[in-house]
Amino acid sequence: MGRKKLLVVEDDVGLQKQLRWSLSDYEVIVAGDRETAVAQIHRHRPGVVTLDLGLPPDHDGASEGHATLQQILAVAPETKVIVLSGNQDRANALKAVAMGAYDFQQKPVDMQVLPLVIERAFTLFEMQEENRRMLQIQSDSPLAGIVTRDPGMLQLCRSVEKVAPTTATVMLLGDSGCGKELIARALHRMSGRQDARFIAINCASIPEQLLESELFGHEKGAFTGAAQQTLGKIELANGGTFFLDEIGDMALPLQAKLLRFLQERVIERVGGRTEIPVDVRIVCATHQDLQALVQDGRFRRDLFYRLSEIVLTIPPLRERTGDRALLAHHFKNRFCVTESRSTLSFSEEALRVIEQYDWPGNVREMENCIKRAVIMCDGPQITPADLGLPQMESGEEPVNLRQVRDAAEYKVMVTALARADGNIVKAAELLGVSRPTLYDLMNHHGIRRLG
Ligand SMILES: Nc1ncnc2c1ncn2[C@@H]1O[C@H](COP(=O)(O)OP(=O)(O)OP(=O)(O)O)[C@@H](O)[C@H]1O
């Protein structure tokens, strides 16, 4: 393993040399001003930084040092910054700590003490990195590709694990964009059918006359334009999984044909006379109220029962605790890579807007919104303007003090845990409480520690 990377931000060349020499256990990178410091952060991602507050052009003040600190933390919030300040400069050093610096040391630097402080900062940095990695692996993805920490969604993922290996037909209910296809794919991947195909069809987007031949295929000459034999999607999915999205939009005559297939497990191509046995697992989905459609006579009751052997309901994003910030971080990290942008962070205000917005278009809307923000964002931080979301009006407030306190405590904890990406040490830091206190509060509110 390479040496740990330490960035020394210091404009005094003599002191730069001295620090480099005394801290030779580390790979020391140096920067003499703000611009170079931020560039080095992007390039090397050091775990720990020592930062002289009196940087040019403000040698005697701390404005440039504070601005550098702010930018470093915006680019790499996990970095531990140790501020070095003049003897008279305690107030500015304390301000830096309030801004998020890890610690401060007064100049002239005591070379007995500084290496110890640096080593301790590295230990904390590494612990938090490890913690983050573990949580990422264990809880962000209860099923591959599904990012959540919401108790309802985690329960749903456990149901998916149980149902996947069975032969049951599954009905997925949930608003548009909440992840129905993602869950359908997880059911396929975790079944014994994962080596065969997963084929999806959206009943709402295909005209009624074409849907029948899309599903069952047709023989050559079956209708005008049927120049050759074409296999239907159900047949193509043989051995695998067939996902019927927006099943509520299927016309009644086709519902009868689908029912026949579900009962007899054979298909007949349009214009054909042969019954072809097909072995597929059917998963279907809708955002509509199928029971109501049944009541209205627009959906066959017998088909409804056939399709809903197992019904899984996916909660809308607004009802998932902590998932808004969690998914926002997830998509931001992903789009920074795919759009070749250096690491971005969210401003406090942007996270607040994300957490308050209702997300009527659910995860799909969030995905698009964050992609846009990553593309539009000018600086190292995503701001509310980059998100382009409407600001929410707050509703009527409850007035019972204990109720309000409890609700606020719960909310702020879940928010901190989500913002800290589940990292307990960091969440406790954000909340300004010790780790044991955070555990107590989590117990009190029944928030499970994941992983
Ligand atoms: N929990 C999640 N974690 C990560 N990505 C998710 C999650 N839920 C949904 N997505 C992503 O959001 C997008 C929309 O999801 P998906 O297409 O599965 O929704 P849907 O409910 O099928 O939408 P529609 O009703 O419009 O067909 C996809 O890109 C999907 O990968």
PDBQT file of the ligand as one rigid body, heavy atoms in Angstrom, charges set to zero:
ROOT
HETATM    1  N1  LIG A 501     -34.251   2.472  -5.259  1.00  0.00    +0.000 N 
HETATM    2  C1  LIG A 501     -33.621   2.832  -6.376  1.00  0.00    +0.000 A 
HETATM    3  N2  LIG A 501     -32.277   2.930  -6.390  1.00  0.00    +0.000 NA
HETATM    4  C2  LIG A 501     -31.628   3.310  -7.492  1.00  0.00    +0.000 A 
HETATM    5  N3  LIG A 501     -32.227   3.622  -8.657  1.00  0.00    +0.000 NA
HETATM    6  C3  LIG A 501     -33.570   3.548  -8.718  1.00  0.00    +0.000 A 
HETATM    7  C4  LIG A 501     -34.335   3.151  -7.583  1.00  0.00    +0.000 A 
HETATM    8  N4  LIG A 501     -35.641   3.151  -7.932  1.00  0.00    +0.000 NA
HETATM    9  C5  LIG A 501     -35.683   3.533  -9.221  1.00  0.00    +0.000 A 
HETATM   10  N5  LIG A 501     -34.451   3.778  -9.707  1.00  0.00    +0.000 N 
HETATM   11  C6  LIG A 501     -34.129   4.271 -11.065  1.00  0.00    +0.000 C 
HETATM   12  O1  LIG A 501     -35.150   5.202 -11.400  1.00  0.00    +0.000 OA
HETATM   13  C7  LIG A 501     -35.569   5.061 -12.732  1.00  0.00    +0.000 C 
HETATM   14  C8  LIG A 501     -37.067   4.728 -12.783  1.00  0.00    +0.000 C 
HETATM   15  O2  LIG A 501     -37.254   3.419 -12.277  1.00  0.00    +0.000 OA
HETATM   16  P1  LIG A 501     -38.226   2.345 -13.008  1.00  0.00    +0.000 P 
HETATM   17  O3  LIG A 501     -38.182   2.488 -14.497  1.00  0.00    +0.000 OA
HETATM   18  O4  LIG A 501     -37.956   0.999 -12.435  1.00  0.00    +0.000 OA
HETATM   19  O5  LIG A 501     -39.625   2.918 -12.485  1.00  0.00    +0.000 OA
HETATM   20  P2  LIG A 501     -41.090   2.457 -12.901  1.00  0.00    +0.000 P 
HETATM   21  O6  LIG A 501     -41.908   2.492 -11.657  1.00  0.00    +0.000 OA
HETATM   22  O7  LIG A 501     -41.037   1.178 -13.660  1.00  0.00    +0.000 OA
HETATM   23  O8  LIG A 501     -41.509   3.664 -13.850  1.00  0.00    +0.000 OA
HETATM   24  P3  LIG A 501     -42.813   3.736 -14.831  1.00  0.00    +0.000 P 
HETATM   25  O9  LIG A 501     -44.000   3.597 -13.956  1.00  0.00    +0.000 OA
HETATM   26  O10 LIG A 501     -42.687   5.113 -15.388  1.00  0.00    +0.000 OA
HETATM   27  O11 LIG A 501     -42.644   2.659 -15.822  1.00  0.00    +0.000 OA
HETATM   28  C9  LIG A 501     -34.701   3.970 -13.345  1.00  0.00    +0.000 C 
HETATM   29  O12 LIG A 501     -33.608   4.558 -13.992  1.00  0.00    +0.000 OA
HETATM   30  C10 LIG A 501     -34.225   3.179 -12.123  1.00  0.00    +0.000 C 
HETATM   31  O13 LIG A 501     -32.972   2.578 -12.367  1.00  0.00    +0.000 OA
ENDROOT
TORSDOF 0
